[in-house]
Amino acid sequence: MTSNQPPAGRESAAPPSGVGPVRGAESLGEIVDRIGVTRTHYVALVLVVLGGLFEVFEQLILSSLGPALQEAFGIDSALVSVLSSVTLLAVVAGGIVGGILGDRFGRRAVLSVSLAIYCAGTVISAFSPSYEVLAFSRVVTGLGVGGEIAIGLTYLSELSPTKVRGVFVSLFNTVSAGVGTFLVFAYTLLVLGPVATAVGAGPDAWRWAFGLLGIPVVLIVFFRRYLPETPAHLLKTGDLDGANVALTRLARGRLRLRPDDEVTTYVDERTAAASESAQAAGSTRQELASVVGRALRGRTVVMSLAAFLAWGVQFSVIIIMPILLVQRGYSVAGSLALTMVQNLGALIGACVATFASYAVARRFVVAVGTVAGAVSVVAFALLAYSDLTILLIGFVFQVFCLMVNTTLWLWAPELYPTHVRAFGTSLIVNIGFLGGAVIPVLVTVVFEWAGVVPAFALLAVMYVVMALLMTRATETRGVSLERLHGDAPAAA
């Protein structure tokens, strides 16, 4: 049943104050902003962020389970590294494919399917009878992880009002990468220690580490069924009734409407005419090509290169840091402990990016973060010899590193119109992952042949290049997605 006004007589059923439909040529972005943030937004945020958190667990757990896997399958460290590499390549493939499917079939559907694929992969990992099956399971897991990241960022950006869009999207990386980096080590120690002892797991404790990760994910998949599709995607497909249902659920703060609830007419043909989301953009091939077309090519190149360098610097430091500390006289255990303490800065940096997304221009945050990161990288190579300087400078670097990376993540979905937002976001994010795979190899070679100062100087140069790229970046803070891409049909 449809009406132009919300039902009376039930306070819980009414939209928030001042949120009735306006009978004019309002765009979808104006309607979403007028509805504001409700309980449904917060539930969606929690379910999406928790999915990202467990996927970070899955990405990082191989490093902590490496010795157990070597013993279980009789493999060397090189084959353990292969597991990490195939997972990363699968993440890239899953991200690109997930972005394409997300633009075609909807954000919510691909979000749920990606998490289900990830869950299947981790269960296969737990029961793998051989190294080959384990490698296959990592491919399955990576495909799910890749799709989840790209679609998760897109989903949150489209669902959120303009004022808090950056905060909501940045929390995906703040919780998954910032918090997850610490919790994964605690989780592994817990499972391989007390849990393994309690269940008598013995040498199969690593299987429990994989398998237990599937339990909360199943619950998340179950509850995600009740999330609304983004009104922007529904408007894109011409489903005005579906868009009105989704907007009513958002306005009333409910995951599900009651059978007797009336749906408020927030959008109609005039809304579609005034909204970028509803504008036809051509065939699927034309839509995908528009990402590198004249209108969008500049932002795609700038942000993809920035992501490539940003992830490359981060992964390079993660790999080199323990080796460098051992060279400077620390034990292996001591170097890992210092590295973990340094990573506290990552959580703070991600939190800073979340706050800055609300108050400061994206370009400024990244420019400041990269310049400061370049200075801290060089300072570490030249000055970090005592416990205090190692912890302090390493901590500062992690703050600026995650401040930059989190800002790039929340920025990516804002750069593209609705018809290619998921694909464009996946392109930037996964080119970043490729940088995380390629650049550490180059930096490690320089480190081995020329020493720490040239290697870290190379990382500093990459950060300076990123700072320069920001002069060409498209600013998006504080502007609704509809206004940002009002001329988007021409891009195709």
Protein Blocks (a to p, Z undefined) as FASTA:
>chain_A
ZZfbdcehiaklpccehiaccdddbdfklmmmmnopafklmmmmmmmmmmmmmmmmmmmm
mmmmmmmmmmmnopafklmmmmmmmmmmmmmmmmmmmmmmmmmnojklmmmmmmmmmmmm
mmmmmmocbfklmmmmmmmmmmmmmmmmmmmmmmmmmmpcfklmmmmmmmmmmmmmmmmm
mmmmmmmmmmmmmmmmmnonmjmlmmmmmmmmmmmmmmmmmmmmmpccdfklmmmnopak
lmmmmmmmmmnopabdcfklccddfbcfklmmmpmklpcebjfklmmmmmmmmklmmmmm
mmmmmmmmmmmmmmmmmmmmmmmmmmnopafklmmmmmmmmmmmmmmmmmmmmmmmmmpc
fklmmmmmmmmmmmmmmmmmmmmmbfklmmmmmmmmmmmmmmmmmmmmmmmmmmpcfklm
mmmmmmmmmmmmmmmmmmmmmmmmmmmmnojklmmmmmmmmmmmmmmmmmmpccfehiaf
klmmmmmmmmZZ
